[in-house]
Amino acid sequence: MELNNHQGWYGETFVAAIAAAAGFQVAVPYPDIGKDLILGRDHEMPELDVQIALQVKSRRVGEFTSTESGFKIPLPIEQFKRLRGRRQVPCYLVMVVVPADPQEYIRLDERALILHHSAYWLSLEHHSMPVQQGQKTLTVTVPRDNLLTVDALHKFFDSACEEVPVP
């Protein structure tokens, strides 16, 4: 598989593994609608049967600017537009940091499967649209503190459920 496709597929699978550990369903939208994964959960109360959408960006170590507070990555303006603002299905940008060498993606033995490296998230719900004519990309900073974990995914769903009107 071509390196960039391999890296992207690994990043999406990395996030899907975290979602599986959290007990969520994972779907890949078809056709591609600008979101890579849709996470859902089956809840006995229909009004709490919500979904969240994720746009996954995989970046090799050294392929992005790292600061003390986070990771700077460029987003095409069209992707930024699809992720910003309040939506019925909340959307999150997820950046997966992957090893430069695909041979280092995983390590396994009889007791463990270890996926390398990590994933971070950013909500663009409250970001305004920049007003620069002709701009093709926009750089966003994904906070280093926003490590994507099982608990973080549960908080995403808890927040989405708070937005559902009570019947």
Chimera marker file (.cmm) of the C-alpha trace (Angstrom):
<marker_set name="trace">
<marker id="1" x="0.000" y="0.000" z="0.000" r="1" g="1" b="0" radius="0.5"/>
<marker id="2" x="1.220" y="3.514" z="-0.798" r="1" g="1" b="0" radius="0.5"/>
<marker id="3" x="2.692" y="5.197" z="2.322" r="1" g="1" b="0" radius="0.5"/>
<marker id="4" x="0.165" y="8.064" z="2.683" r="1" g="1" b="0" radius="0.5"/>
<marker id="5" x="-2.810" y="5.712" z="2.242" r="1" g="1" b="0" radius="0.5"/>
<marker id="6" x="-1.263" y="3.267" z="4.705" r="1" g="1" b="0" radius="0.5"/>
<marker id="7" x="-0.731" y="6.079" z="7.213" r="1" g="1" b="0" radius="0.5"/>
<marker id="8" x="-4.336" y="7.298" z="6.815" r="1" g="1" b="0" radius="0.5"/>
<marker id="9" x="-5.817" y="3.821" z="7.153" r="1" g="1" b="0" radius="0.5"/>
<marker id="10" x="-3.707" y="3.161" z="10.251" r="1" g="1" b="0" radius="0.5"/>
<marker id="11" x="-4.855" y="6.461" z="11.813" r="1" g="1" b="0" radius="0.5"/>
<marker id="12" x="-8.539" y="5.664" z="11.258" r="1" g="1" b="0" radius="0.5"/>
<marker id="13" x="-8.054" y="2.140" z="12.604" r="1" g="1" b="0" radius="0.5"/>
<marker id="14" x="-6.189" y="3.533" z="15.638" r="1" g="1" b="0" radius="0.5"/>
<marker id="15" x="-9.216" y="5.730" z="16.447" r="1" g="1" b="0" radius="0.5"/>
<marker id="16" x="-11.626" y="2.853" z="15.756" r="1" g="1" b="0" radius="0.5"/>
<marker id="17" x="-9.711" y="0.734" z="18.307" r="1" g="1" b="0" radius="0.5"/>
<marker id="18" x="-10.225" y="3.425" z="20.972" r="1" g="1" b="0" radius="0.5"/>
<marker id="19" x="-13.939" y="3.587" z="20.054" r="1" g="1" b="0" radius="0.5"/>
<marker id="20" x="-14.212" y="-0.202" z="20.286" r="1" g="1" b="0" radius="0.5"/>
<marker id="21" x="-12.600" y="-0.132" z="23.729" r="1" g="1" b="0" radius="0.5"/>
<marker id="22" x="-15.218" y="2.481" z="24.717" r="1" g="1" b="0" radius="0.5"/>
<marker id="23" x="-18.016" y="0.193" z="23.515" r="1" g="1" b="0" radius="0.5"/>
<marker id="24" x="-19.127" y="2.350" z="20.589" r="1" g="1" b="0" radius="0.5"/>
<marker id="25" x="-20.171" y="1.345" z="17.102" r="1" g="1" b="0" radius="0.5"/>
<marker id="26" x="-17.934" y="2.567" z="14.264" r="1" g="1" b="0" radius="0.5"/>
<marker id="27" x="-19.148" y="3.267" z="10.730" r="1" g="1" b="0" radius="0.5"/>
<marker id="28" x="-17.336" y="4.603" z="7.687" r="1" g="1" b="0" radius="0.5"/>
<marker id="29" x="-19.608" y="6.972" z="5.733" r="1" g="1" b="0" radius="0.5"/>
<marker id="30" x="-20.216" y="6.108" z="2.104" r="1" g="1" b="0" radius="0.5"/>
<marker id="31" x="-19.897" y="8.164" z="0.028" r="1" g="1" b="0" radius="0.5"/>
<marker id="32" x="-17.145" y="10.215" z="1.635" r="1" g="1" b="0" radius="0.5"/>
<marker id="33" x="-18.884" y="13.219" z="3.193" r="1" g="1" b="0" radius="0.5"/>
<marker id="34" x="-15.848" y="14.872" z="4.732" r="1" g="1" b="0" radius="0.5"/>
<marker id="35" x="-16.059" y="12.804" z="7.904" r="1" g="1" b="0" radius="0.5"/>
<marker id="36" x="-13.967" y="9.646" z="8.218" r="1" g="1" b="0" radius="0.5"/>
<marker id="37" x="-15.791" y="7.863" z="11.035" r="1" g="1" b="0" radius="0.5"/>
<marker id="38" x="-19.243" y="8.015" z="12.587" r="1" g="1" b="0" radius="0.5"/>
<marker id="39" x="-19.423" y="6.688" z="16.143" r="1" g="1" b="0" radius="0.5"/>
<marker id="40" x="-22.697" y="5.571" z="17.666" r="1" g="1" b="0" radius="0.5"/>
<marker id="41" x="-24.053" y="3.776" z="20.644" r="1" g="1" b="0" radius="0.5"/>
<marker id="42" x="-27.156" y="1.743" z="21.191" r="1" g="1" b="0" radius="0.5"/>
<marker id="43" x="-29.087" y="3.114" z="24.147" r="1" g="1" b="0" radius="0.5"/>
<marker id="44" x="-32.351" y="1.818" z="25.606" r="1" g="1" b="0" radius="0.5"/>
<marker id="45" x="-33.686" y="5.390" z="25.590" r="1" g="1" b="0" radius="0.5"/>
<marker id="46" x="-34.073" y="6.449" z="21.930" r="1" g="1" b="0" radius="0.5"/>
<marker id="47" x="-33.372" y="10.106" z="22.695" r="1" g="1" b="0" radius="0.5"/>
<marker id="48" x="-29.929" y="9.080" z="24.003" r="1" g="1" b="0" radius="0.5"/>
<marker id="49" x="-29.115" y="7.017" z="20.906" r="1" g="1" b="0" radius="0.5"/>
<marker id="50" x="-26.797" y="9.707" z="19.489" r="1" g="1" b="0" radius="0.5"/>
<marker id="51" x="-23.855" y="9.829" z="17.084" r="1" g="1" b="0" radius="0.5"/>
<marker id="52" x="-20.658" y="11.824" z="16.727" r="1" g="1" b="0" radius="0.5"/>
<marker id="53" x="-18.543" y="12.342" z="13.603" r="1" g="1" b="0" radius="0.5"/>
<marker id="54" x="-14.761" y="12.377" z="13.375" r="1" g="1" b="0" radius="0.5"/>
<marker id="55" x="-12.417" y="13.743" z="10.714" r="1" g="1" b="0" radius="0.5"/>
<marker id="56" x="-9.125" y="11.882" z="11.185" r="1" g="1" b="0" radius="0.5"/>
<marker id="57" x="-5.796" y="13.380" z="10.105" r="1" g="1" b="0" radius="0.5"/>
<marker id="58" x="-2.740" y="11.153" z="10.437" r="1" g="1" b="0" radius="0.5"/>
<marker id="59" x="0.648" y="12.840" z="10.657" r="1" g="1" b="0" radius="0.5"/>
<marker id="60" x="4.056" y="11.185" z="10.812" r="1" g="1" b="0" radius="0.5"/>
<marker id="61" x="6.386" y="12.211" z="13.609" r="1" g="1" b="0" radius="0.5"/>
<marker id="62" x="8.223" y="15.305" z="12.373" r="1" g="1" b="0" radius="0.5"/>
<marker id="63" x="5.569" y="16.085" z="9.729" r="1" g="1" b="0" radius="0.5"/>
<marker id="64" x="3.858" y="18.813" z="11.781" r="1" g="1" b="0" radius="0.5"/>
<marker id="65" x="4.794" y="21.756" z="13.955" r="1" g="1" b="0" radius="0.5"/>
<marker id="66" x="4.749" y="20.896" z="17.645" r="1" g="1" b="0" radius="0.5"/>
<marker id="67" x="4.521" y="23.595" z="20.291" r="1" g="1" b="0" radius="0.5"/>
<marker id="68" x="4.331" y="23.413" z="24.060" r="1" g="1" b="0" radius="0.5"/>
<marker id="69" x="0.555" y="23.790" z="23.896" r="1" g="1" b="0" radius="0.5"/>
<marker id="70" x="-0.243" y="21.631" z="20.887" r="1" g="1" b="0" radius="0.5"/>
<marker id="71" x="0.206" y="20.590" z="17.291" r="1" g="1" b="0" radius="0.5"/>
<marker id="72" x="-0.251" y="22.925" z="14.340" r="1" g="1" b="0" radius="0.5"/>
<marker id="73" x="-1.735" y="21.354" z="11.241" r="1" g="1" b="0" radius="0.5"/>
<marker id="74" x="-3.039" y="22.943" z="8.057" r="1" g="1" b="0" radius="0.5"/>
<marker id="75" x="-6.618" y="22.181" z="7.040" r="1" g="1" b="0" radius="0.5"/>
<marker id="76" x="-8.075" y="22.885" z="3.619" r="1" g="1" b="0" radius="0.5"/>
<marker id="77" x="-10.719" y="25.612" z="4.000" r="1" g="1" b="0" radius="0.5"/>
<marker id="78" x="-13.448" y="23.246" z="2.738" r="1" g="1" b="0" radius="0.5"/>
<marker id="79" x="-12.657" y="20.730" z="5.503" r="1" g="1" b="0" radius="0.5"/>
<marker id="80" x="-12.596" y="23.520" z="8.074" r="1" g="1" b="0" radius="0.5"/>
<marker id="81" x="-16.082" y="24.588" z="6.922" r="1" g="1" b="0" radius="0.5"/>
<marker id="82" x="-17.400" y="21.018" z="7.317" r="1" g="1" b="0" radius="0.5"/>
<marker id="83" x="-16.111" y="20.809" z="10.901" r="1" g="1" b="0" radius="0.5"/>
<marker id="84" x="-16.911" y="24.253" z="12.317" r="1" g="1" b="0" radius="0.5"/>
<marker id="85" x="-20.109" y="25.449" z="13.897" r="1" g="1" b="0" radius="0.5"/>
<marker id="86" x="-22.820" y="23.731" z="15.852" r="1" g="1" b="0" radius="0.5"/>
<marker id="87" x="-24.206" y="20.620" z="14.186" r="1" g="1" b="0" radius="0.5"/>
<marker id="88" x="-26.911" y="18.078" z="14.875" r="1" g="1" b="0" radius="0.5"/>
<marker id="89" x="-24.197" y="15.402" z="14.818" r="1" g="1" b="0" radius="0.5"/>
<marker id="90" x="-21.215" y="16.882" z="16.721" r="1" g="1" b="0" radius="0.5"/>
<marker id="91" x="-17.970" y="16.808" z="14.712" r="1" g="1" b="0" radius="0.5"/>
<marker id="92" x="-14.421" y="16.574" z="15.996" r="1" g="1" b="0" radius="0.5"/>
<marker id="93" x="-11.068" y="16.833" z="14.286" r="1" g="1" b="0" radius="0.5"/>
<marker id="94" x="-8.742" y="14.032" z="15.406" r="1" g="1" b="0" radius="0.5"/>
<marker id="95" x="-5.006" y="14.125" z="14.743" r="1" g="1" b="0" radius="0.5"/>
<marker id="96" x="-3.239" y="10.790" z="15.012" r="1" g="1" b="0" radius="0.5"/>
<marker id="97" x="0.531" y="10.953" z="15.453" r="1" g="1" b="0" radius="0.5"/>
<marker id="98" x="2.040" y="7.914" z="13.744" r="1" g="1" b="0" radius="0.5"/>
<marker id="99" x="5.600" y="6.588" z="13.548" r="1" g="1" b="0" radius="0.5"/>
<marker id="100" x="7.555" y="7.576" z="10.422" r="1" g="1" b="0" radius="0.5"/>
<marker id="101" x="8.155" y="3.893" z="9.646" r="1" g="1" b="0" radius="0.5"/>
<marker id="102" x="5.034" y="1.701" z="9.223" r="1" g="1" b="0" radius="0.5"/>
<marker id="103" x="7.020" y="-1.212" z="10.655" r="1" g="1" b="0" radius="0.5"/>
<marker id="104" x="6.734" y="0.620" z="13.999" r="1" g="1" b="0" radius="0.5"/>
<marker id="105" x="2.921" y="1.030" z="13.934" r="1" g="1" b="0" radius="0.5"/>
<marker id="106" x="2.269" y="-1.921" z="16.225" r="1" g="1" b="0" radius="0.5"/>
<marker id="107" x="4.025" y="-4.274" z="18.579" r="1" g="1" b="0" radius="0.5"/>
<marker id="108" x="2.435" y="-7.428" z="19.808" r="1" g="1" b="0" radius="0.5"/>
<marker id="109" x="3.113" y="-10.522" z="21.794" r="1" g="1" b="0" radius="0.5"/>
<marker id="110" x="0.970" y="-13.078" z="23.645" r="1" g="1" b="0" radius="0.5"/>
<marker id="111" x="-0.056" y="-10.544" z="26.284" r="1" g="1" b="0" radius="0.5"/>
<marker id="112" x="-0.479" y="-7.240" z="24.466" r="1" g="1" b="0" radius="0.5"/>
<marker id="113" x="-1.141" y="-5.382" z="21.255" r="1" g="1" b="0" radius="0.5"/>
<marker id="114" x="0.458" y="-1.937" z="21.438" r="1" g="1" b="0" radius="0.5"/>
<marker id="115" x="-0.522" y="0.708" z="18.908" r="1" g="1" b="0" radius="0.5"/>
<marker id="116" x="1.954" y="3.551" z="18.410" r="1" g="1" b="0" radius="0.5"/>
<marker id="117" x="1.714" y="6.648" z="18.997" r="1" g="1" b="0" radius="0.5"/>
<marker id="118" x="-1.252" y="8.782" z="20.091" r="1" g="1" b="0" radius="0.5"/>
<marker id="119" x="-4.332" y="10.748" z="19.024" r="1" g="1" b="0" radius="0.5"/>
<marker id="120" x="-5.527" y="14.235" z="19.959" r="1" g="1" b="0" radius="0.5"/>
<marker id="121" x="-8.839" y="15.979" z="19.313" r="1" g="1" b="0" radius="0.5"/>
<marker id="122" x="-10.189" y="19.447" z="18.630" r="1" g="1" b="0" radius="0.5"/>
<marker id="123" x="-13.744" y="20.753" z="18.417" r="1" g="1" b="0" radius="0.5"/>
<marker id="124" x="-14.191" y="23.556" z="15.902" r="1" g="1" b="0" radius="0.5"/>
<marker id="125" x="-17.773" y="24.194" z="17.025" r="1" g="1" b="0" radius="0.5"/>
<marker id="126" x="-17.016" y="27.714" z="18.282" r="1" g="1" b="0" radius="0.5"/>
<marker id="127" x="-14.391" y="28.698" z="15.694" r="1" g="1" b="0" radius="0.5"/>
<marker id="128" x="-15.366" y="31.512" z="13.370" r="1" g="1" b="0" radius="0.5"/>
<marker id="129" x="-14.679" y="31.449" z="9.652" r="1" g="1" b="0" radius="0.5"/>
<marker id="130" x="-11.605" y="33.477" z="8.668" r="1" g="1" b="0" radius="0.5"/>
<marker id="131" x="-12.308" y="36.344" z="6.276" r="1" g="1" b="0" radius="0.5"/>
<marker id="132" x="-9.253" y="36.137" z="4.013" r="1" g="1" b="0" radius="0.5"/>
<marker id="133" x="-10.099" y="36.002" z="0.310" r="1" g="1" b="0" radius="0.5"/>
<marker id="134" x="-8.312" y="33.356" z="-1.727" r="1" g="1" b="0" radius="0.5"/>
<marker id="135" x="-6.970" y="31.474" z="1.304" r="1" g="1" b="0" radius="0.5"/>
<marker id="136" x="-6.784" y="27.742" z="0.547" r="1" g="1" b="0" radius="0.5"/>
<marker id="137" x="-5.771" y="26.408" z="3.979" r="1" g="1" b="0" radius="0.5"/>
<marker id="138" x="-6.103" y="27.395" z="7.593" r="1" g="1" b="0" radius="0.5"/>
<marker id="139" x="-3.724" y="26.274" z="10.345" r="1" g="1" b="0" radius="0.5"/>
<marker id="140" x="-5.366" y="25.015" z="13.516" r="1" g="1" b="0" radius="0.5"/>
<marker id="141" x="-3.742" y="24.040" z="16.798" r="1" g="1" b="0" radius="0.5"/>
<marker id="142" x="-4.814" y="20.716" z="18.276" r="1" g="1" b="0" radius="0.5"/>
<marker id="143" x="-4.208" y="21.004" z="22.041" r="1" g="1" b="0" radius="0.5"/>
<marker id="144" x="-1.660" y="18.617" z="23.521" r="1" g="1" b="0" radius="0.5"/>
<marker id="145" x="-3.953" y="18.249" z="26.564" r="1" g="1" b="0" radius="0.5"/>
<marker id="146" x="-6.754" y="16.822" z="24.378" r="1" g="1" b="0" radius="0.5"/>
<marker id="147" x="-5.522" y="13.240" z="24.301" r="1" g="1" b="0" radius="0.5"/>
<marker id="148" x="-8.150" y="11.017" z="22.677" r="1" g="1" b="0" radius="0.5"/>
<marker id="149" x="-9.046" y="8.358" z="25.233" r="1" g="1" b="0" radius="0.5"/>
<marker id="150" x="-11.973" y="6.112" z="26.100" r="1" g="1" b="0" radius="0.5"/>
<marker id="151" x="-13.011" y="8.692" z="28.718" r="1" g="1" b="0" radius="0.5"/>
<marker id="152" x="-12.814" y="11.528" z="26.177" r="1" g="1" b="0" radius="0.5"/>
<marker id="153" x="-15.131" y="9.645" z="23.797" r="1" g="1" b="0" radius="0.5"/>
<marker id="154" x="-17.607" y="9.033" z="26.629" r="1" g="1" b="0" radius="0.5"/>
<marker id="155" x="-17.546" y="12.774" z="27.391" r="1" g="1" b="0" radius="0.5"/>
<marker id="156" x="-18.273" y="13.544" z="23.718" r="1" g="1" b="0" radius="0.5"/>
<marker id="157" x="-21.383" y="11.350" z="23.920" r="1" g="1" b="0" radius="0.5"/>
<marker id="158" x="-22.428" y="12.745" z="27.291" r="1" g="1" b="0" radius="0.5"/>
<marker id="159" x="-22.195" y="16.257" z="25.846" r="1" g="1" b="0" radius="0.5"/>
<marker id="160" x="-24.182" y="15.253" z="22.745" r="1" g="1" b="0" radius="0.5"/>
<marker id="161" x="-26.908" y="13.751" z="24.963" r="1" g="1" b="0" radius="0.5"/>
<marker id="162" x="-27.197" y="17.008" z="26.919" r="1" g="1" b="0" radius="0.5"/>
<marker id="163" x="-28.127" y="18.732" z="23.657" r="1" g="1" b="0" radius="0.5"/>
<marker id="164" x="-31.015" y="16.338" z="22.923" r="1" g="1" b="0" radius="0.5"/>
<marker id="165" x="-34.388" y="17.897" z="23.844" r="1" g="1" b="0" radius="0.5"/>
<marker id="166" x="-36.290" y="16.028" z="26.551" r="1" g="1" b="0" radius="0.5"/>
<marker id="167" x="-39.636" y="14.708" z="25.205" r="1" g="1" b="0" radius="0.5"/>
<link id1="1" id2="2" r="1" g="1" b="0" radius="0.2"/>
<link id1="2" id2="3" r="1" g="1" b="0" radius="0.2"/>
<link id1="3" id2="4" r="1" g="1" b="0" radius="0.2"/>
<link id1="4" id2="5" r="1" g="1" b="0" radius="0.2"/>
<link id1="5" id2="6" r="1" g="1" b="0" radius="0.2"/>
<link id1="6" id2="7" r="1" g="1" b="0" radius="0.2"/>
<link id1="7" id2="8" r="1" g="1" b="0" radius="0.2"/>
<link id1="8" id2="9" r="1" g="1" b="0" radius="0.2"/>
<link id1="9" id2="10" r="1" g="1" b="0" radius="0.2"/>
<link id1="10" id2="11" r="1" g="1" b="0" radius="0.2"/>
<link id1="11" id2="12" r="1" g="1" b="0" radius="0.2"/>
<link id1="12" id2="13" r="1" g="1" b="0" radius="0.2"/>
<link id1="13" id2="14" r="1" g="1" b="0" radius="0.2"/>
<link id1="14" id2="15" r="1" g="1" b="0" radius="0.2"/>
<link id1="15" id2="16" r="1" g="1" b="0" radius="0.2"/>
<link id1="16" id2="17" r="1" g="1" b="0" radius="0.2"/>
<link id1="17" id2="18" r="1" g="1" b="0" radius="0.2"/>
<link id1="18" id2="19" r="1" g="1" b="0" radius="0.2"/>
<link id1="19" id2="20" r="1" g="1" b="0" radius="0.2"/>
<link id1="20" id2="21" r="1" g="1" b="0" radius="0.2"/>
<link id1="21" id2="22" r="1" g="1" b="0" radius="0.2"/>
<link id1="22" id2="23" r="1" g="1" b="0" radius="0.2"/>
<link id1="23" id2="24" r="1" g="1" b="0" radius="0.2"/>
<link id1="24" id2="25" r="1" g="1" b="0" radius="0.2"/>
<link id1="25" id2="26" r="1" g="1" b="0" radius="0.2"/>
<link id1="26" id2="27" r="1" g="1" b="0" radius="0.2"/>
<link id1="27" id2="28" r="1" g="1" b="0" radius="0.2"/>
<link id1="28" id2="29" r="1" g="1" b="0" radius="0.2"/>
<link id1="29" id2="30" r="1" g="1" b="0" radius="0.2"/>
<link id1="30" id2="31" r="1" g="1" b="0" radius="0.2"/>
<link id1="31" id2="32" r="1" g="1" b="0" radius="0.2"/>
<link id1="32" id2="33" r="1" g="1" b="0" radius="0.2"/>
<link id1="33" id2="34" r="1" g="1" b="0" radius="0.2"/>
<link id1="34" id2="35" r="1" g="1" b="0" radius="0.2"/>
<link id1="35" id2="36" r="1" g="1" b="0" radius="0.2"/>
<link id1="36" id2="37" r="1" g="1" b="0" radius="0.2"/>
<link id1="37" id2="38" r="1" g="1" b="0" radius="0.2"/>
<link id1="38" id2="39" r="1" g="1" b="0" radius="0.2"/>
<link id1="39" id2="40" r="1" g="1" b="0" radius="0.2"/>
<link id1="40" id2="41" r="1" g="1" b="0" radius="0.2"/>
<link id1="41" id2="42" r="1" g="1" b="0" radius="0.2"/>
<link id1="42" id2="43" r="1" g="1" b="0" radius="0.2"/>
<link id1="43" id2="44" r="1" g="1" b="0" radius="0.2"/>
<link id1="44" id2="45" r="1" g="1" b="0" radius="0.2"/>
<link id1="45" id2="46" r="1" g="1" b="0" radius="0.2"/>
<link id1="46" id2="47" r="1" g="1" b="0" radius="0.2"/>
<link id1="47" id2="48" r="1" g="1" b="0" radius="0.2"/>
<link id1="48" id2="49" r="1" g="1" b="0" radius="0.2"/>
<link id1="49" id2="50" r="1" g="1" b="0" radius="0.2"/>
<link id1="50" id2="51" r="1" g="1" b="0" radius="0.2"/>
<link id1="51" id2="52" r="1" g="1" b="0" radius="0.2"/>
<link id1="52" id2="53" r="1" g="1" b="0" radius="0.2"/>
<link id1="53" id2="54" r="1" g="1" b="0" radius="0.2"/>
<link id1="54" id2="55" r="1" g="1" b="0" radius="0.2"/>
<link id1="55" id2="56" r="1" g="1" b="0" radius="0.2"/>
<link id1="56" id2="57" r="1" g="1" b="0" radius="0.2"/>
<link id1="57" id2="58" r="1" g="1" b="0" radius="0.2"/>
<link id1="58" id2="59" r="1" g="1" b="0" radius="0.2"/>
<link id1="59" id2="60" r="1" g="1" b="0" radius="0.2"/>
<link id1="60" id2="61" r="1" g="1" b="0" radius="0.2"/>
<link id1="61" id2="62" r="1" g="1" b="0" radius="0.2"/>
<link id1="62" id2="63" r="1" g="1" b="0" radius="0.2"/>
<link id1="63" id2="64" r="1" g="1" b="0" radius="0.2"/>
<link id1="64" id2="65" r="1" g="1" b="0" radius="0.2"/>
<link id1="65" id2="66" r="1" g="1" b="0" radius="0.2"/>
<link id1="66" id2="67" r="1" g="1" b="0" radius="0.2"/>
<link id1="67" id2="68" r="1" g="1" b="0" radius="0.2"/>
<link id1="68" id2="69" r="1" g="1" b="0" radius="0.2"/>
<link id1="69" id2="70" r="1" g="1" b="0" radius="0.2"/>
<link id1="70" id2="71" r="1" g="1" b="0" radius="0.2"/>
<link id1="71" id2="72" r="1" g="1" b="0" radius="0.2"/>
<link id1="72" id2="73" r="1" g="1" b="0" radius="0.2"/>
<link id1="73" id2="74" r="1" g="1" b="0" radius="0.2"/>
<link id1="74" id2="75" r="1" g="1" b="0" radius="0.2"/>
<link id1="75" id2="76" r="1" g="1" b="0" radius="0.2"/>
<link id1="76" id2="77" r="1" g="1" b="0" radius="0.2"/>
<link id1="77" id2="78" r="1" g="1" b="0" radius="0.2"/>
<link id1="78" id2="79" r="1" g="1" b="0" radius="0.2"/>
<link id1="79" id2="80" r="1" g="1" b="0" radius="0.2"/>
<link id1="80" id2="81" r="1" g="1" b="0" radius="0.2"/>
<link id1="81" id2="82" r="1" g="1" b="0" radius="0.2"/>
<link id1="82" id2="83" r="1" g="1" b="0" radius="0.2"/>
<link id1="83" id2="84" r="1" g="1" b="0" radius="0.2"/>
<link id1="84" id2="85" r="1" g="1" b="0" radius="0.2"/>
<link id1="85" id2="86" r="1" g="1" b="0" radius="0.2"/>
<link id1="86" id2="87" r="1" g="1" b="0" radius="0.2"/>
<link id1="87" id2="88" r="1" g="1" b="0" radius="0.2"/>
<link id1="88" id2="89" r="1" g="1" b="0" radius="0.2"/>
<link id1="89" id2="90" r="1" g="1" b="0" radius="0.2"/>
<link id1="90" id2="91" r="1" g="1" b="0" radius="0.2"/>
<link id1="91" id2="92" r="1" g="1" b="0" radius="0.2"/>
<link id1="92" id2="93" r="1" g="1" b="0" radius="0.2"/>
<link id1="93" id2="94" r="1" g="1" b="0" radius="0.2"/>
<link id1="94" id2="95" r="1" g="1" b="0" radius="0.2"/>
<link id1="95" id2="96" r="1" g="1" b="0" radius="0.2"/>
<link id1="96" id2="97" r="1" g="1" b="0" radius="0.2"/>
<link id1="97" id2="98" r="1" g="1" b="0" radius="0.2"/>
<link id1="98" id2="99" r="1" g="1" b="0" radius="0.2"/>
<link id1="99" id2="100" r="1" g="1" b="0" radius="0.2"/>
<link id1="100" id2="101" r="1" g="1" b="0" radius="0.2"/>
<link id1="101" id2="102" r="1" g="1" b="0" radius="0.2"/>
<link id1="102" id2="103" r="1" g="1" b="0" radius="0.2"/>
<link id1="103" id2="104" r="1" g="1" b="0" radius="0.2"/>
<link id1="104" id2="105" r="1" g="1" b="0" radius="0.2"/>
<link id1="105" id2="106" r="1" g="1" b="0" radius="0.2"/>
<link id1="106" id2="107" r="1" g="1" b="0" radius="0.2"/>
<link id1="107" id2="108" r="1" g="1" b="0" radius="0.2"/>
<link id1="108" id2="109" r="1" g="1" b="0" radius="0.2"/>
<link id1="109" id2="110" r="1" g="1" b="0" radius="0.2"/>
<link id1="110" id2="111" r="1" g="1" b="0" radius="0.2"/>
<link id1="111" id2="112" r="1" g="1" b="0" radius="0.2"/>
<link id1="112" id2="113" r="1" g="1" b="0" radius="0.2"/>
<link id1="113" id2="114" r="1" g="1" b="0" radius="0.2"/>
<link id1="114" id2="115" r="1" g="1" b="0" radius="0.2"/>
<link id1="115" id2="116" r="1" g="1" b="0" radius="0.2"/>
<link id1="116" id2="117" r="1" g="1" b="0" radius="0.2"/>
<link id1="117" id2="118" r="1" g="1" b="0" radius="0.2"/>
<link id1="118" id2="119" r="1" g="1" b="0" radius="0.2"/>
<link id1="119" id2="120" r="1" g="1" b="0" radius="0.2"/>
<link id1="120" id2="121" r="1" g="1" b="0" radius="0.2"/>
<link id1="121" id2="122" r="1" g="1" b="0" radius="0.2"/>
<link id1="122" id2="123" r="1" g="1" b="0" radius="0.2"/>
<link id1="123" id2="124" r="1" g="1" b="0" radius="0.2"/>
<link id1="124" id2="125" r="1" g="1" b="0" radius="0.2"/>
<link id1="125" id2="126" r="1" g="1" b="0" radius="0.2"/>
<link id1="126" id2="127" r="1" g="1" b="0" radius="0.2"/>
<link id1="127" id2="128" r="1" g="1" b="0" radius="0.2"/>
<link id1="128" id2="129" r="1" g="1" b="0" radius="0.2"/>
<link id1="129" id2="130" r="1" g="1" b="0" radius="0.2"/>
<link id1="130" id2="131" r="1" g="1" b="0" radius="0.2"/>
<link id1="131" id2="132" r="1" g="1" b="0" radius="0.2"/>
<link id1="132" id2="133" r="1" g="1" b="0" radius="0.2"/>
<link id1="133" id2="134" r="1" g="1" b="0" radius="0.2"/>
<link id1="134" id2="135" r="1" g="1" b="0" radius="0.2"/>
<link id1="135" id2="136" r="1" g="1" b="0" radius="0.2"/>
<link id1="136" id2="137" r="1" g="1" b="0" radius="0.2"/>
<link id1="137" id2="138" r="1" g="1" b="0" radius="0.2"/>
<link id1="138" id2="139" r="1" g="1" b="0" radius="0.2"/>
<link id1="139" id2="140" r="1" g="1" b="0" radius="0.2"/>
<link id1="140" id2="141" r="1" g="1" b="0" radius="0.2"/>
<link id1="141" id2="142" r="1" g="1" b="0" radius="0.2"/>
<link id1="142" id2="143" r="1" g="1" b="0" radius="0.2"/>
<link id1="143" id2="144" r="1" g="1" b="0" radius="0.2"/>
<link id1="144" id2="145" r="1" g="1" b="0" radius="0.2"/>
<link id1="145" id2="146" r="1" g="1" b="0" radius="0.2"/>
<link id1="146" id2="147" r="1" g="1" b="0" radius="0.2"/>
<link id1="147" id2="148" r="1" g="1" b="0" radius="0.2"/>
<link id1="148" id2="149" r="1" g="1" b="0" radius="0.2"/>
<link id1="149" id2="150" r="1" g="1" b="0" radius="0.2"/>
<link id1="150" id2="151" r="1" g="1" b="0" radius="0.2"/>
<link id1="151" id2="152" r="1" g="1" b="0" radius="0.2"/>
<link id1="152" id2="153" r="1" g="1" b="0" radius="0.2"/>
<link id1="153" id2="154" r="1" g="1" b="0" radius="0.2"/>
<link id1="154" id2="155" r="1" g="1" b="0" radius="0.2"/>
<link id1="155" id2="156" r="1" g="1" b="0" radius="0.2"/>
<link id1="156" id2="157" r="1" g="1" b="0" radius="0.2"/>
<link id1="157" id2="158" r="1" g="1" b="0" radius="0.2"/>
<link id1="158" id2="159" r="1" g="1" b="0" radius="0.2"/>
<link id1="159" id2="160" r="1" g="1" b="0" radius="0.2"/>
<link id1="160" id2="161" r="1" g="1" b="0" radius="0.2"/>
<link id1="161" id2="162" r="1" g="1" b="0" radius="0.2"/>
<link id1="162" id2="163" r="1" g="1" b="0" radius="0.2"/>
<link id1="163" id2="164" r="1" g="1" b="0" radius="0.2"/>
<link id1="164" id2="165" r="1" g="1" b="0" radius="0.2"/>
<link id1="165" id2="166" r="1" g="1" b="0" radius="0.2"/>
<link id1="166" id2="167" r="1" g="1" b="0" radius="0.2"/>
</marker_set>
